[in-house]
Each structure stands twice: as C-alpha cells, then as structure tokens.
Amino acid sequence: MWEFDGVSLSGSFDWALPPSKSHIIRWLALCSQGQKDVRISFSGVPGEDSISMARCLMSMGSEIDFSDDNWIICGKKDGLFIPDHDLQCGNSGTTANVISAMSACLDGTAIIDGDDSLRRRKSQGLCEALIDLGCDVSNYSIPRRISGKICLDKATLDWKETSQGASAMVLASPNLESNISLSLRGSPVSLGYWELTKEICSKSGIEINTEEGILSLGPWEVNAPTEISVYGEQSLSPMGTLFSRLHDVEIRTNRTEDIRGLGLAIRKMESGQKVLNLKDASDIITPSAAIMALGSGGKITGCSHARGKESDRISKTVKMLGEFGLRTQESDDGIIIPGNQSISCPENPVETYSDHRMAMTAMILASKVGGAIEGPECVNATDSRFVEQLEEICG
C-alpha cells in the first residue's frame, strides 16, 4: 500500500523516463543468438521486464555482464539451450512470447512461467502457430510447456489482438533449422512495435517483409552493431504529461525514440484531439483517459485489445478513475470521457490490478489530492524508480 497526502506544486521538474523495455528486450533476444560481444548503453535503471528477459536468456546459456549504465551481451558460439528448470518471465508478456518462440527452435522441453498477473494472460495466436509448426504446446496461458522443435513449414498466425506473436517468431528465427511460412490473419494492431522489431532486425543483418499477408522466415546470422544506445520509454511519456497538467508545472524529460503509431497517438492526445484512436498505442489508454477528463474530454477508440493486457484496461481504467471522482463510460473498444472534470481524494484504497500503468496513473492522481494505492510495487515492471522519483518531486 502506498499512501500520500497530496501536495500543491509550482515551478519545473526533471521527469526521468526509464530505458525502453521494448528496445532492450528485442536487442537482448537477437544479440544472445549472435557471435560477438554487444554493449547496450542507456540512461536510468531498466525495469523488471527487461531484467526478466535477461535472466531467461542467461538460463538458456547467454552471458550478460551488468553495469549501471550498460549491459554487455557476450557472443555465444556454442548456441543457446533449454535449461532443466522453469524460465521465469516475471510480469513480462513480451518476454514470455519471445522466450516461447525461441524455445520452439531448440531441442528439449521448456517450461515458461511468470507471476500471477502474467498467468492471467493468453498468447493464443502465437501458441496456435507453434502447434501448426509441429510443436507440442500445453497451454495458451502460463505455465506453458513447449516441446518438439519446429519441424513443419507452414502455419497461420492471428495478429488481430497483438503483433507480439509475429515479433516473437521473427526474433527467434536465427535459430530456425529451415524456412517457414506464416500466413498472417486479421487486421494487425500495435504496428509500431512490429515496425520496431523489423528495424532492429534490419540493423542486425536481415530485412523482414511480408508479401500478400505471408511472413517468410528462415535461419540467419545475427550481425548486430557492437554499440547500441537505448533511449527513454516513450510509452511512459504520458505519465509526465498527466503530472504536468494535474499540478500545472513544467517537466523536462529525457530523449525517447519515436515508435510509429505510439508517438503519433501521444502527440494527438497532448494536442487535445477529441477522438483518439489507440489501435497502435493501447498502452497509453489509462493516463490518456485521465488527461482527457481533466481537459476538454473526448472519446478513446480502436483498442478493444487493451482488455487483454495486465488488466482489462478499458473497464479497470473506468473503475479506477471513478475512485478519484472522474466520470467515464466504457465502450466496446474504448472509453467515452466528459471533459473539464476535477479530481477528489478516494474514500477507499484504490485497486490497481497488478497493472503498472494503472498504478502509475493512480499514484500521480493521488500526488495531487491524496489517497491510498494498492500494489505500488507493480510499477517496477517498467520503472523501478517511479515511486522514488514521485516522492522526491513532491517532497
């Protein structure tokens, strides 16, 4: 439980964003399958999701040296292997998906597991594709057992709920034994993260393309740059915007690298656009809804897939904001938000459903009006310094 009395602020403040977990996880996956040493440099402290990915890879034989401002992935000439113990992914769905795909390219039986929040999520599209490719997959959710190396060459991959399955297969493809063909089904979401996967692969020696809905993959040699810089987590920048507008103060943030779709949605939200389509940026639904309620209002659409995140981010955002006196209405694919509202101190402890973005938004709101927030430790998934930074700013 995190309790705060609420403060009034003025002036300007530094609002440090942690290094992007989306970049770090993807670089870790590829560089652990390469032959040379690679340094990933960053500012700040990587969140637990990035650390979970690193630990899984180390369990699979990767060597990673940790320093305060960089991690070095040592070239693995002997290749990766499946360990004789569970691969613990913590709260990271991206890690669970990528490690599942990588395990399906190796001999042996892998057990993929994680915390209670991760156990509530499913990866049906990826798991069905692995089954089509000849693997034995015990569950769409975790704990998940994967055995039987990929041995068939065609599968269907549904990516209408998430593009993570496609990214996972691409990031695992260096260890494929032969070429495979994936027929992509449905209208894709979160395309910016898919584009990020392709961009990182391009920098590592291969161009990934789809033709007429077919993703063709085969084994390849990873040739990543020896020096990689990772900037701030762009998906958390709306948290700073919310804090700034709530307290009417100026904030200064560190550099981020624009992710297509996500960056555009953030800019539209910050400019006060009345209809905000988050098809490619569902991660920002909770702080965006709070910002719109405090501002001119509007409607969030296009993100029914946000229901499959750490929590049902549509219904739970409506409920959490209601605890602070902000009235919003759930729709099939988003939230309807009246504008020009004021917040009030919650009468009871606010649930955050083990969802780091829900908890961050609630804690920022409580920094103004006070309140008790349950499960504050979940923010460590992406930003292990979030609570410390918020308390330092608010004194």
TARA-V94498 format. One record per helix or strand of 2 or more residues. SS is the DSSP state (h for helix, s for strand). FROM is the first residue (numbers start at 1). TO is the last residue. Records with the same first field share a line. If there is no record, write none. Layout:
SS->FROM-TO / FROM-TO
This chain:
s->2-4 / 12-15 / 38-42 / 63-66 / 70-74 / 87-88 / 109-113 / 136-137 / 144-147 / 154-158 / 180-185 / 210-211 / 214-217 / 227-230 / 250-253 / 275-277 / 298-301 / 328-330 / 335-337 / 371-373
h->21-31 / 48-59 / 93-103 / 116-119 / 124-132 / 164-175 / 191-203 / 234-247 / 262-270 / 282-294 / 304-308 / 315-323 / 356-369 / 376-381 / 386-394
